[in-house]
Amino acid sequence: MTKKVVLNENVNRLVDEYIRRTGINFDDLTNKALKCYIVNKLSSKDVKNTLKRKDPDTYPIDDILKNGFGNWINEQ
């Protein structure tokens, strides 16, 4: 999933310096920072339930892939 992140000037300078020192790429830094922030704001129960819950948009394809494609794929 692609999201646009707009950094203010101070955060941008801090990010640039951190990336320069550590060599981490921006996407990895963003994911780690957001996860850390959100996990600290939600209860552990909310975090567990959210990570455990399936995304409704991916559920049908997950079922198809897990259960095979059925006989139709082998029919000619």
C-alpha positions in Angstrom: 0.0 0.0 0.0 1.4 3.4 -0.9 0.7 6.4 1.2 2.0 10.0 0.9 3.8 11.4 3.9 4.4 15.1 4.2 7.1 16.0 6.8 7.4 19.4 8.3 10.8 21.2 8.1 12.1 20.1 11.5 11.1 16.5 11.1 12.5 16.4 7.6 15.9 17.6 8.9 15.9 15.0 11.7 14.9 12.3 9.2 17.7 13.3 6.8 20.3 13.3 9.6 19.1 9.9 10.9 19.2 8.4 7.4 22.6 9.8 6.8 24.0 8.3 10.1 22.2 4.9 9.9 21.8 4.2 6.2 18.3 3.0 6.8 15.9 3.8 3.9 13.0 6.1 4.3 10.3 3.4 3.9 11.8 1.2 6.6 12.3 4.2 8.9 8.7 5.3 8.4 7.3 1.8 9.0 9.3 1.3 12.2 8.5 4.8 13.5 4.8 4.5 12.8 4.6 1.0 14.3 6.4 2.1 17.5 4.2 5.2 17.9 0.9 3.3 17.2 1.8 0.3 19.4 2.5 2.7 22.3 -0.8 4.5 21.8 -3.0 1.4 21.6 -3.6 -1.2 24.2 -1.8 -4.5 23.8 -5.3 -6.2 23.3 -6.1 -3.7 20.5 -2.7 -4.4 18.8 -3.2 -8.2 19.0 -6.7 -8.1 17.7 -5.9 -5.7 14.9 -2.9 -7.7 13.7 -4.8 -10.9 14.0 -7.9 -9.7 12.0 -8.0 -10.4 8.3 -8.5 -7.6 5.8 -11.9 -8.2 4.3 -10.6 -7.3 0.8 -8.0 -10.1 0.9 -10.1 -12.8 2.6 -11.7 -14.4 -0.6 -8.3 -14.7 -2.4 -6.7 -16.1 0.8 -9.4 -18.9 0.9 -8.9 -19.7 -2.8 -5.2 -20.0 -2.4 -5.3 -22.0 0.8 -8.0 -24.4 -0.4 -6.7 -24.9 -3.9 -8.3 -23.8 -7.2 -10.7 -26.8 -7.3 -11.1 -29.2 -10.2 -11.7 -26.6 -12.8 -8.0 -25.8 -13.1 -7.2 -29.4 -14.1 -10.1 -29.7 -16.5 -9.3 -29.3 -20.2 
